[in-house]
Amino acid sequence: MPGPLLHLGATVLCSHGGQAMPSAPNPRVLVSGQPVATMAAPYMVAGCAFVPPAGNGPCITAQWVVAATRVLIAGQPAVLLDSQALCVPTGTPLLPVLSQTRVIGS
């Protein structure tokens, strides 16, 4: 489905409230003056509040599993507001909350 492209300044959270940021946004394509995110680069999660009783620990990274099908940046699918990602090691989703609204992809 069409949706706004995610960029470095977008608000993306893990399911437990940790802030997620792209590890390597593409510097050649800018929206709102900031580099965009692609499916290839994992997101780094900081401040995850999940404390498992005996488990796998808080969210550390996240990898996008569903992204744009028609918009490629340097050969990689662009990440959209409705894209889906899984956090490692918890397996919970990332939640894109806020992004720029001028550039739409599908």
DSSP file (Angstrom, degrees, kcal/mol; ACC not computed):
  #  RESIDUE AA STRUCTURE BP1 BP2  ACC     N-H-->O    O-->H-N    N-H-->O    O-->H-N    TCO  KAPPA ALPHA  PHI   PSI    X-CA   Y-CA   Z-CA
    1    1 A M              0   0    0      0, 0.0    81,-0.2     0, 0.0   104,-0.1   0.000 360.0 360.0 360.0 148.7    0.0    0.0    0.0
    2    2 A P        +     0   0    0      0, 0.0   104,-0.2     0, 0.0   102,-0.0  -0.366 360.0 151.0 -66.9 146.7    1.2    3.5   -0.6
    3    3 A G  E     -A  105   0A   0    102,-2.7   102,-3.0    -2,-0.1     2,-0.0  -0.979  47.9 -72.9-166.7 164.6    2.6    5.4    2.3
    4    4 A P  E     -A  104   0A   0      0, 0.0    77,-2.1     0, 0.0   100,-0.2  -0.348  52.2-110.8 -64.3 143.1    5.1    8.1    3.3
    5    5 A L  B     -B   80   0B   0     98,-1.9    95,-0.4    75,-0.2     2,-0.3  -0.509  29.3-123.4 -72.4 142.3    8.8    7.3    3.1
    6    6 A L        -     0   0    0     73,-2.9    31,-2.1    31,-0.2    73,-0.3  -0.669  33.6-178.4 -85.3 143.7   10.7    7.0    6.4
    7    7 A H  B >   -C   36   0C   0     -2,-0.3     3,-1.9    29,-0.3    29,-0.2  -0.749  45.8 -83.4-132.2 178.9   13.7    9.2    6.9
    8    8 A L  T 3  S+     0   0    0     27,-2.3    28,-0.1     1,-0.3    -2,-0.0   0.815 126.3  50.7 -57.1 -33.4   16.3    9.8    9.5
    9    9 A G  T 3  S+     0   0    0     26,-0.2    -1,-0.3     2,-0.1    27,-0.1   0.418  83.8 117.0 -87.7   2.0   14.0   12.1   11.5
   10   10 A A    <   -     0   0    0     -3,-1.9     2,-0.7     1,-0.1    89,-0.2  -0.362  69.6-119.3 -69.4 149.8   11.0    9.8   11.6
   11   11 A T  E     +E   98   0D   0     87,-2.4    86,-3.0     8,-0.1    87,-1.6  -0.831  40.6 168.7 -92.8 114.6    9.8    8.5   14.9
   12   12 A V  E     -EF  96  20D   0     -2,-0.7     8,-3.1     8,-0.5     2,-0.3  -0.997   9.1-173.4-129.0 128.7   10.0    4.8   15.0
   13   13 A L  E     -EF  95  19D   0     82,-2.1    82,-3.7    -2,-0.4     6,-0.2  -0.872  23.3-124.2-120.9 151.4    9.6    2.8   18.3
   14   14 A C  E >   -E   94   0D   0      4,-2.4     3,-2.0    -2,-0.3    80,-0.2  -0.451  45.8 -95.9 -79.9 169.8   10.0   -0.8   19.3
   15   15 A S  T 3  S+     0   0    0     78,-0.8    79,-0.1     1,-0.3    -1,-0.1   0.675 125.8  52.6 -62.2 -16.6    6.9   -2.4   20.9
   16   16 A H  T 3  S-     0   0    0      2,-0.1    33,-0.7    34,-0.0    -1,-0.3   0.286 125.9 -94.6-104.8   8.5    8.3   -1.6   24.4
   17   17 A G  S <  S+     0   0    0     -3,-2.0     2,-0.1     1,-0.3    -2,-0.1   0.474  73.9 145.0  97.1   2.5    8.9    2.1   23.8
   18   18 A G        -     0   0    0      1,-0.1    -4,-2.4    27,-0.0     2,-0.4  -0.479  52.7-114.3 -74.1 146.4   12.6    2.1   22.7
   19   19 A Q  E     -FG  13  46D   0     27,-2.1    27,-2.7    -6,-0.2     2,-0.4  -0.672  30.3-157.6 -82.7 129.5   13.7    4.6   20.1
   20   20 A A  E     +FG  12  45D   0     -8,-3.1    -8,-0.5    -2,-0.4    25,-0.2  -0.902  12.3 179.0-112.8 138.8   14.8    3.1   16.7
   21   21 A M  E     - G   0  44D   0     23,-2.2    23,-3.1    -2,-0.4     2,-0.1  -0.978  36.0-100.9-134.8 146.0   17.0    4.7   14.2
   22   22 A P  E     - G   0  43D   0      0, 0.0    21,-0.2     0, 0.0    15,-0.0  -0.445  22.3-146.8 -67.4 138.7   18.4    3.5   10.8
   23   23 A S  S    S+     0   0    0     19,-2.5    20,-0.1     1,-0.2    14,-0.0   0.810  90.4  12.1 -75.9 -28.8   22.0    2.3   11.1
   24   24 A A  S    S-     0   0    0     18,-0.3    -1,-0.2    14,-0.1    14,-0.2  -0.541  74.9-171.8-149.7  77.8   22.8    3.5    7.5
   25   25 A P        -     0   0    0      0, 0.0    12,-0.2     0, 0.0   -18,-0.1  -0.337  39.8 -99.0 -66.5 156.0   20.3    5.8    5.8
   26   26 A N  E >   -D   36   0C   0     10,-2.6    10,-0.9     1,-0.2     3,-0.8  -0.672  31.4-163.6 -80.5 114.8   21.0    6.5    2.2
   27   27 A P  E 3  S+     0   0C   0      0, 0.0    -1,-0.2     0, 0.0     3,-0.0   0.597  80.5  66.8 -76.3  -9.9   22.7   10.0    2.0
   28   28 A R  E 3  S+     0   0C   0      1,-0.1     2,-0.5     8,-0.1    -2,-0.0   0.701  97.0  55.1 -85.6 -18.5   22.0   10.4   -1.7
   29   29 A V  E <  S-     0   0C   0     -3,-0.8     7,-1.5     7,-0.1     2,-0.4  -0.967  71.3-173.2-118.2 121.9   18.2   10.7   -1.4
   30   30 A L  E     -D   35   0C   0     -2,-0.5     2,-0.4     5,-0.2   -23,-0.0  -0.909  13.1-177.6-117.0 140.7   16.8   13.3    0.9
   31   31 A V  E >  S-D   34   0C   0      3,-2.6     3,-2.1    -2,-0.4    69,-0.1  -0.996  84.2  -0.2-129.8 136.5   13.2   14.0    2.1
   32   32 A S  T 3  S-     0   0    0     -2,-0.4    -1,-0.1     1,-0.3   -25,-0.0   0.820 132.8 -62.3  52.6  31.5   12.6   17.0    4.4
   33   33 A G  T 3  S+     0   0    0      1,-0.2    -1,-0.3     0, 0.0    -3,-0.0   0.580 117.8 103.0  76.1  10.0   16.3   17.5    4.2
   34   34 A Q  E <  S- D   0  31C   0     -3,-2.1    -3,-2.6     1,-0.0    -1,-0.2  -0.936  77.5 -99.1-128.0 149.2   17.2   14.2    5.8
   35   35 A P  E     - D   0  30C   0      0, 0.0   -27,-2.3     0, 0.0    -5,-0.2  -0.286  39.8-122.5 -65.5 149.3   18.4   10.9    4.3
   36   36 A V  E     -CD   7  26C   0     -7,-1.5   -10,-2.6   -10,-0.9     2,-0.3  -0.498  18.7-117.2 -91.4 161.2   15.8    8.1    3.7
   37   37 A A        -     0   0    0    -31,-2.1    42,-2.0    42,-0.3     2,-0.3  -0.739  24.9-161.8 -97.6 144.5   15.8    4.6    5.1
   38   38 A T  B >   -K   78   0E   0     -2,-0.3     3,-0.6    40,-0.2    40,-0.2  -0.824  31.8-112.8-120.3 164.6   16.1    1.5    3.0
   39   39 A M  T 3  S+     0   0    0     38,-2.8    25,-0.4    -2,-0.3    39,-0.1   0.757 109.0  67.0 -65.5 -25.3   15.2   -2.1    3.7
   40   40 A A  T 3  S+     0   0    0     37,-0.3    -1,-0.2    23,-0.1    38,-0.1   0.848  88.1  71.0 -68.4 -35.4   18.9   -3.2    3.6
   41   41 A A  S <  S-     0   0    0     -3,-0.6    23,-0.2   -17,-0.1    -3,-0.1  -0.713  80.2-134.0 -89.8 125.5   20.1   -1.3    6.6
   42   42 A P        -     0   0    0      0, 0.0   -19,-2.5     0, 0.0     2,-0.4  -0.319  19.8-118.9 -69.1 159.3   18.9   -2.6   10.0
   43   43 A Y  E     -GH  22  62D   0     19,-2.8    19,-2.0   -21,-0.2     2,-0.4  -0.788  18.6-136.8 -96.5 144.0   17.6   -0.2   12.6
   44   44 A M  E     -GH  21  61D   0    -23,-3.1   -23,-2.2    -2,-0.4     2,-0.5  -0.857  16.2-148.8 -99.9 136.4   19.3    0.2   16.0
   45   45 A V  E     -G   20   0D   0     15,-3.0     2,-0.4    -2,-0.4   -25,-0.2  -0.907  15.3-177.8-111.4 130.4   17.1    0.3   19.1
   46   46 A A  E     +G   19   0D   0    -27,-2.7   -27,-2.1    -2,-0.5    14,-0.1  -0.979  62.9  20.1-125.7 139.5   18.0    2.2   22.2
   47   47 A G        +     0   0    0     -2,-0.4     2,-0.2   -29,-0.2    -1,-0.1   0.729  68.8 172.3  82.2  23.4   16.1    2.5   25.5
   48   48 A C        -     0   0    0     11,-0.4    -1,-0.2     1,-0.1   -31,-0.1  -0.494  21.5-156.6 -66.4 129.9   13.9   -0.7   25.1
   49   49 A A        +     0   0    0    -33,-0.7     2,-0.4    -2,-0.2    -1,-0.1   0.411  51.0 122.1 -90.4   2.1   12.1   -1.1   28.4
   50   50 A F        +     0   0    0      1,-0.1    -2,-0.1     9,-0.1   -34,-0.0  -0.522  34.0 178.3 -72.8 122.3   11.5   -4.9   28.1
   51   51 A V        -     0   0    0     -2,-0.4    -1,-0.1     6,-0.1    -2,-0.0  -0.896  17.3-152.1-123.7  98.9   13.1   -6.9   30.9
   52   52 A P        -     0   0    0      0, 0.0    -2,-0.0     0, 0.0     0, 0.0  -0.396  15.8-130.1 -73.3 148.6   12.3  -10.5   30.4
   53   53 A P  S    S-     0   0    0      0, 0.0     0, 0.0     0, 0.0     0, 0.0   0.901  96.1 -16.5 -64.0 -40.9   12.1  -12.8   33.4
   54   54 A A  S    S+     0   0    0      3,-0.0    -3,-0.0    -3,-0.0     0, 0.0   0.049 116.4  97.9-150.3  30.3   14.4  -15.4   32.0
   55   55 A G  S    S-     0   0    0      1,-0.0    35,-0.0     0, 0.0     0, 0.0   0.218  82.1 -52.9-111.7-139.1   14.6  -14.7   28.4
   56   56 A N  S    S-     0   0    0      1,-0.2    34,-0.1    33,-0.1    -5,-0.0   0.394  71.9-117.1 -93.0  -1.3   16.3  -13.2   25.5
   57   57 A G        -     0   0    0     32,-0.1    -1,-0.2    33,-0.1     3,-0.1  -0.236  45.2 -40.9  94.4 176.3   16.8   -9.5   26.6
   58   58 A P  S    S-     0   0    0      0, 0.0     2,-0.2     0, 0.0    -7,-0.1  -0.215  74.8 -75.8 -75.3 168.7   15.5   -6.2   25.3
   59   59 A C        +     0   0    0      1,-0.2   -11,-0.4    30,-0.1     3,-0.1  -0.445  52.1 165.8 -64.4 133.8   15.3   -5.1   21.6
   60   60 A I        +     0   0    0     28,-2.6   -15,-3.0     1,-0.5     2,-0.3   0.714  61.6   2.1-117.2 -48.4   18.7   -4.3   20.2
   61   61 A T  E     -HI  44  88D   0     27,-1.6    27,-3.4   -17,-0.2    -1,-0.5  -0.857  59.0-152.4-134.4 170.3   18.2   -4.2   16.4
   62   62 A A  E     -HI  43  87D   0    -19,-2.0   -19,-2.8    25,-0.3     2,-0.4  -0.993   3.6-154.4-146.2 143.5   15.4   -4.6   13.9
   63   63 A Q  E     - I   0  86D   0     23,-2.2    23,-2.2    -2,-0.3     2,-0.2  -0.973  21.8-123.5-121.2 132.5   15.3   -5.7   10.3
   64   64 A W  E     + I   0  85D   0     -2,-0.4    21,-0.3   -25,-0.4     3,-0.1  -0.537  27.8 175.5 -72.7 134.4   12.6   -4.7    7.8
   65   65 A V  E    S+     0   0D   0     19,-3.0     2,-0.4     1,-0.3    20,-0.2   0.604  70.6  37.8-113.0 -21.5   10.8   -7.6    6.3
   66   66 A V  E    S+ I   0  84D   0     18,-1.9    18,-1.5    11,-0.0    -1,-0.3  -0.996  71.7 144.0-133.1 127.2    8.2   -5.8    4.2
   67   67 A A        -     0   0    0     -2,-0.4    12,-0.2    16,-0.2    11,-0.1  -0.700  53.7 -35.9-142.8-166.0    9.0   -2.5    2.4
   68   68 A A        -     0   0    0     10,-2.8    -1,-0.2    -2,-0.2   -29,-0.1  -0.240  38.6-164.6 -60.6 146.2    8.1   -0.6   -0.8
   69   69 A T  S    S+     0   0    0     37,-1.1    -1,-0.1     8,-0.1     3,-0.1   0.637  87.2  33.1-103.2 -20.6    7.6   -2.7   -3.9
   70   70 A R  S    S+     0   0    0      1,-0.1     2,-0.6     8,-0.1    -2,-0.1   0.510 104.4  72.8-115.5  -7.6    7.8    0.1   -6.5
   71   71 A V        +     0   0    0      7,-0.1     7,-2.3     2,-0.0     2,-0.4  -0.937  57.7 179.8-116.0 115.3   10.3    2.5   -5.0
   72   72 A L  E     -L   77   0F   0     -2,-0.6     2,-0.5     5,-0.2    -3,-0.0  -0.910  13.2-163.5-114.9 142.0   14.0    1.5   -5.0
   73   73 A I  E >  S-L   76   0F   0      3,-3.4     3,-1.7    -2,-0.4    -2,-0.0  -0.977  83.8 -17.9-124.8 114.6   16.9    3.6   -3.6
   74   74 A A  T 3  S-     0   0    0     -2,-0.5    -1,-0.1     1,-0.3   -36,-0.0   0.864 130.9 -52.9  53.5  38.0   20.3    2.4   -4.8
   75   75 A G  T 3  S+     0   0    0      1,-0.2    -1,-0.3     0, 0.0    -3,-0.0   0.440 119.3 108.0  82.6   0.1   18.6   -0.8   -5.7
   76   76 A Q  E <  S-L   73   0F   0     -3,-1.7    -3,-3.4     1,-0.0    -1,-0.2  -0.881  76.7-103.7-112.6 142.6   17.1   -1.4   -2.3
   77   77 A P  E     -L   72   0F   0      0, 0.0   -38,-2.8     0, 0.0   -37,-0.3  -0.364  38.0-119.5 -62.3 138.0   13.4   -1.0   -1.4
   78   78 A A  B     -K   38   0E   0     -7,-2.3   -10,-2.8   -40,-0.2     2,-0.5  -0.453  24.4-116.8 -73.6 150.8   12.5    2.2    0.5
   79   79 A V        -     0   0    0    -42,-2.0   -73,-2.9   -73,-0.3   -42,-0.3  -0.795  33.8-163.1 -92.0 130.5   11.0    1.9    3.9
   80   80 A L  B >   -B    5   0B   0     -2,-0.5     3,-1.7   -75,-0.3   -75,-0.2  -0.627  35.0-103.6-109.2 167.5    7.4    3.2    4.2
   81   81 A L  T 3  S+     0   0    0    -77,-2.1   -76,-0.1     1,-0.3    -1,-0.1   0.791 124.0  45.6 -60.9 -28.0    5.3    4.2    7.2
   82   82 A D  T 3  S+     0   0    0    -78,-0.2    -1,-0.3   -81,-0.2    -3,-0.0   0.264  86.9 121.7-100.6  12.9    3.3    1.0    6.8
   83   83 A S    <   -     0   0    0     -3,-1.7     2,-0.4     1,-0.1   -16,-0.2  -0.262  57.4-128.7 -68.2 162.4    6.4   -1.3    6.4
   84   84 A Q  E     +I   66   0D   0    -18,-1.5   -19,-3.0    11,-0.1   -18,-1.9  -0.941  27.1 174.4-121.6 138.5    6.9   -4.1    8.8
   85   85 A A  E     -I   64   0D   0     -2,-0.4     9,-1.1     9,-0.4     2,-0.4  -0.958  20.6-139.6-138.0 155.3   10.0   -5.0   10.8
   86   86 A L  E     -IJ  63  93D   0    -23,-2.2   -23,-2.2    -2,-0.3     2,-0.2  -0.964  19.2-132.2-118.2 134.6   11.0   -7.5   13.5
   87   87 A C  E  >  -I   62   0D   0      5,-3.4     4,-2.3    -2,-0.4   -25,-0.3  -0.542  30.0-105.0 -82.7 148.9   13.1   -6.7   16.5
   88   88 A V  E  4 S+I   61   0D   0    -27,-3.4   -28,-2.6     1,-0.2   -27,-1.6  -0.976  93.5   4.4-115.3 130.5   16.0   -8.9   17.5
   89   89 A P  T  4 S+     0   0    0      0, 0.0    -1,-0.2     0, 0.0   -30,-0.1  -0.971 130.6  50.3 -99.0   5.0   16.1  -10.8   19.8
   90   90 A T  T  4 S-     0   0    0      2,-0.1    -2,-0.2     1,-0.1   -31,-0.1   0.785  85.5-138.1 -79.7 -26.8   12.5  -10.4   20.9
   91   91 A G     <  +     0   0    0     -4,-2.3    -3,-0.1     1,-0.3    -1,-0.1   0.605  56.4 135.1  78.9  11.3   10.7  -10.9   17.6
   92   92 A T        -     0   0    0      1,-0.1    -5,-3.4    -5,-0.1    -1,-0.3  -0.523  56.6-100.6 -89.0 161.2    8.3   -8.0   18.3
   93   93 A P  B     -J   86   0D   0      0, 0.0   -78,-0.8     0, 0.0     2,-0.3  -0.389  22.3-121.6 -82.8 158.1    7.5   -5.4   15.6
   94   94 A L  E     -E   14   0D   0     -9,-1.1    -9,-0.4   -80,-0.2   -80,-0.2  -0.685  23.5-143.2 -84.9 151.6    8.8   -1.9   15.1
   95   95 A L  E     -E   13   0D   0    -82,-3.7   -82,-2.1    -2,-0.3     2,-0.5  -0.871   3.4-154.4-122.1  96.7    6.1    0.8   15.2
   96   96 A P  E     +E   12   0D   0      0, 0.0   -84,-0.2     0, 0.0     3,-0.1  -0.597  23.4 169.3 -67.7 121.6    6.7    3.7   12.7
   97   97 A V  E     +     0   0D   0    -86,-3.0     2,-0.4    -2,-0.5   -85,-0.2   0.838  54.4  15.2-104.4 -44.8    4.7    6.5   14.4
   98   98 A L  E     +E   11   0D   0    -87,-1.6   -87,-2.4   -89,-0.0    -1,-0.3  -0.999  62.4 152.2-143.0 135.5    5.6    9.8   12.7
   99   99 A S        -     0   0    0     -2,-0.4   -93,-0.1   -89,-0.2   -94,-0.0  -0.910  50.5 -72.3-148.6 174.8    7.2   10.7    9.3
  100  100 A Q        -     0   0    0    -95,-0.4   -90,-0.0    -2,-0.3    -1,-0.0  -0.330  36.3-155.2 -65.3 158.6    7.3   13.3    6.7
  101  101 A T  S    S+     0   0    0    -97,-0.1    -1,-0.1     1,-0.1     3,-0.1   0.371  72.0  80.2-121.7   3.6    4.1   13.4    4.6
  102  102 A R  S    S+     0   0    0      1,-0.1     2,-0.6   -97,-0.1    -1,-0.1   0.835  85.9  56.9 -83.3 -33.2    5.3   15.0    1.3
  103  103 A V        -     0   0    0    -98,-0.2   -98,-1.9     2,-0.0     2,-0.4  -0.894  67.4-172.9-108.7 119.5    6.9   12.0   -0.4
  104  104 A I  E     +A    4   0A   0     -2,-0.6     2,-0.3  -100,-0.2    -3,-0.0  -0.893   4.4 178.7-112.7 137.7    4.7    8.9   -0.9
  105  105 A G  E      A    3   0A   0   -102,-3.0  -102,-2.7    -2,-0.4    -2,-0.0  -0.832 360.0 360.0-128.5 169.8    5.9    5.6   -2.2
  106  106 A S              0   0    0     -2,-0.3   -37,-1.1  -104,-0.2    -1,-0.1   0.323 360.0 360.0-142.9 360.0    4.3    2.2   -2.8
